[in-house]
Every structure is written in C-alpha cells, then in structure tokens.
Amino acid sequence: MKFVRFTSESTVKMGVLSTEGIKEISGDLFSTWHYTGETFLLNEVTLLAPIEPNQVIGIGANFVKSKEELPSHPPEMPVFFFKPASSVIGPEDTIKIPADIDSVKFESEIAVVIGKQAKDIEEHEVSDYILGFTVGNDVTAPQYFHQDGHWTLGKSFDTFTPLGPVIETNLDVETARIKAVQNGVKKQDSGVDVMIVSINRMISYLSKVMTLQPGDVILTGSPVGAEFLQDGDHIECVVDGIGSLLNSVVQVNQKAKV
C-alpha cells in the first residue's frame, strides 16, 4: 500500500495511491482510517512530503563500497544526528542553498516511518513497529559541521530533508536498491548488503535510548557516490519499490543567519 499526502484546492488530504488515482482516506494513519469514497487524479493534485514527522533522526557513514569493506562487527555506538521537522519538503519542491554556503551534498536514502510507540525493542521485533518506508534526501552542508564533529547544523537548513513521494508499507528492504541521478547522470546505486548498521539494529538501538513515536522518521544512511549540488541542478533519489523523489536546486540571495 502506498500512502500519500497531497493538496487539492488548497486543502491538505491523505490518500492511497492506486491504478485509478489517489483514493482519499480520513482518520488516523497510525491506528484507524477509512476511505472517503473520493478519488483524485495525480495531475489534479500536488504531492506533499508523505508524512509530517515528529522528528527526523539520521545515521552517519553507514555504507561501504563493497562487502569486502564491511567491518567484522558493527559499531557499539552508531553515529546518529537529528534533523528538524522544519527542514522537510516534498516531491518537486526546491532545495534552497543559502548564499553563504559554498556547497551542499545530496544523500539518497531509505527513510523508515515508525508506526507505533517503540521502547526497548529487540532487532527481531522491529518490523512490527514500522508503518512503512519512503525515499529521503539527507541534504548536507559540510562547511557547517563543527570542528569537534557535530553534524546537526550542516543538516538542519530549511529544505534540507526532501521526503517522498509515498510511504510504501510492503517494501522488501533486502532487495531494494538505493539510487541517485544528478542532472540525468547516475551517481549512486547500491543495495543494503553494504550497510554497516542494519535497519533493525539501528531502530532497536535507538529505542533503547529514547521512546520512538508514530510519525518519527529514521534516515538509514546513504551509499557511496554522494556528490555536491549546484544552482540549477536536478536531483532524483530513487528506491526500488518505493518510487522517485525529484527536486530542483537553487542558490538563494539570503545568507544563512548562523
């Protein structure tokens, strides 16, 4: 099932994407919802980020180039960071680079949407707590990384977390490939078999530190091949089985006030 958020006549709605179009739903996505009976054609609506996250948590440096480079044991304490909900945008929205930022990188990722409250769960239980998966682009400005290793500022600017186009509830993660195409040129293409910390391990680990809530989004890391974006670029992040997240890039005149 593919959940979407969209606007129709300036009203935000939820729906399920089908061959007939978007079937509108009403209710709580995380508990009880129902079809309203209304159907919208894709060309009649504007797709939004499929979720308004409570919080966005990312994991850093989670892919290697080949299986031979995988460590014999995953790190005892993975590197996590937060991204503000204010950085989230949707499909076809514009990534805006503030004037005083030299460069930003795209990072195509699988994003996990938590479906129910998760605390102290084990790895084998994780699938029961996942609503579904979407595509994420963890846009990053490395010049705002703190010299002591803090990453949050460089990942927190408005528009730096594109998500979409759908929440797919039936993704086979093990066979999914994560790709990025910049201006028509493929830059990333990887499976999860070269992921250092597995999705189950990272969510289990986080749940033992904090209580994860329905609507939290976990960015699971980006494959080797991420490059820098420039004014006028188009970046397409793709996860097989979910879809394609396309965004344009502009350099704006306003400087970052940091």
N, C-alpha and C positions, 0 to 999 in steps of 0.2 A: 504494500500500500504506500502511496506517495502523498503525503500531506503537504499542502501549500498555504501560504498567506498571500493575499492579494488585495488590491483596491479596485472597486467598481463604483463609479460615480462618487469618488472621494470617500467612500466607506470601506474600512478595513474588514475583510472577511476571511474565513478559513474554508478549506475545501480539500477534496481528494481528487487527484489528477487521474482521469480515466480516458479511454479512447473516445468517449463522447465529449470530453471537455473537462471542466472543473465542476465537480458536484459539491455544492455548498454544504457545510456542516455547521452545527451550532452546539455549544456546550463546552465541557472541559476536555481538552485534548488528552489530558493525563488520567482521566477517570471515565466519565460518561459523556458521550456526544451522540448526535443523531443527524441524519440527512434532512435538510430542509425541503428538498424537492426541487430546488432551483439549480440550474446548470448554466455555466458561463463558458463561452469560447475563449481560448487563450488570447486571441487577437483583440478581445474586448476588455481585457483587464491588464493591470500592471502587477507583475510578481514582486513580492517583497522578500526580505530575509524570512525563511520559513518559521523562525522562532524569535521571540524577543527574550534573550537569555537573562536569567538571574545573574549569572556570572560566566565568564569565559576563562578557562584555565588551559594553558598550553604546556607542552613538554618540549624541552630543547635538545637539539643534537641527537635525534632518536633514530637516524638511519645511517647505514654504511653503504658503500658502493656494491659490495658483493658479500656472499655468505662467508667467504674465507676471512673477511674482516670483522665478523661478529665476535664480540668478547665471549670468553668461555662462561662467564657469569654476568647477568645484568647488574647494573649498579645498585648498591644497597639503598642509596638515596638519590632517586632521579631528580633532574633539574626541572622544576616547574616554575611557571610565572603566570601572572594574571593579566588579562586584557579587559578594559572597561566595556560595559554594555554600550556605552556611547560611541564606541568605535565600529559598531556593527552596521553594515549596509547590505543591500540585496543585489540580485542579478541586474545587470545593465546599469547599476549605479556607478558613479565616478569616484575613483580613488584620487584624493586630492593631496598633493605633496606641498607642504608649506614652503615658502620662498627660500628660507634659510637652511633647508635640508638638502644636502648635496646629492643624496641618492637613497632610494629605498629598494628593498628586495621583495619579490613575490615568494611565497612558500605554499605550494599546493598541498592540501592535507585532507584526510578523513576526519570529520568532526562528529563526535558522539553526542547525542542528545539524551540526557538522563531522563528516565520516565517515572521513577518513583524514589522516595527518600531512601538513601543508601548510607548506612553507617556500619563500619566494621564487617564488611562482607569479604568473602573469600573469592579467589580467582574463578573458581568453578561456578560461582553464583552470579557473576557479573551480568550475563546475558539477560537474567530476569529483571534487571534494573535499567535496561536500555530501551528507550522508546524507538529509536532509530538512528539513522546516520544521514549527514548532509556533507556537502563539499565546503571546505574552508580555505581561505587565503590569508595566511598569517603575514600580512604586510609588515615590514620591519625597516626601521631607520637605524642602522648600526652606529651612526655618529652620536646617538643619544644613549648608547649603552654606557653605563657608569664604569669608571676605571676599575672599581672593585668587583665588577662582574654582575651588577644588577642590570636586568634587561627590560624592566617594565616600561620605562619612559619611551624607549625606542619602538615599542609595540603598541602604544596607547593613543596615538593621534586619531582624531576623528577620521572615519572612513577606512581605517587600517584593518578591519576584520570583515571582509565580504563573506557572506554565507548564502548557500542556496544550491540549486533552485528549489529542491524539495527535501523533505525528510522521508527517507526510504526505510520502511520498517522490516524489509525482508532481505537485506544485503548479506551476501556470502562474503564476509570480510577476507577470508583466506584466499579467495580467487580474485579479489578486486585489484585493479591497477590504478595507481595514482599518477596523473599526468599534468603537465603544464605546457601550454602553447603560447608563445610570446610573438605577437605580430605574424602569426602563421607558421612559426618555426617551433618544433617540439624541443623543449628544454628538460623536462622531467618525465620519467616513465619507469615506474617501479612497483613491485608487489610488496606485501607486508612481510615477506620472508626475510627481508634485510632490515627489519625494525628491531632495534636493540631491546626496548622495553615493550612488551606486548600490550595490547589494549586492555586485556583482562587484568594484567599485573598493574598497569598504571591506575585503573579505576579502583581496584581493590586497595592499592596503596593509599590513594587519596582519601578513600572512605575511612581509613584508619587514622587520618589526621583531622578530617573535617566531615561534617554531615553533608553529603551531596543531595541536592533538592531537585524535584522535577523542573525541567527547563534549564538546568545547568548544561553548558556546552564544554566538551573536552576536545581540544585540538591535539591530535595524536602524533604530530611530527611530520616533517617534510623530507622527501627523498633528496638525494644528491642531484645537483643541477640547477638549484635556485640561482637566479641572476638579478641584475639591477633593472629597475623600471625607469623610463624616461617620459617626459611630457609627450603626449600624443600616442603612447603605446596602447595596445590592447592585449590584455592578459586573460587567458582562458584556462581555468583549473577544472580538471575532469577526474571523476572517479567512476570507473566502470560499474554499472549497476545503479548509480545514483543519477548522474547527469553532468551537465556542463555549466560552469559558473563563469560568465563573461563580464569583464569590467574594463572600462577605459581609464586612462590616467591623464591627469592634468597637473601642471605646476601652477600654483596659485600665487598671487602677489602678497597676500598676508603672511607675515612671518610667524613662526611658532613662538608663543609667549611662554617660554620656559626659562 
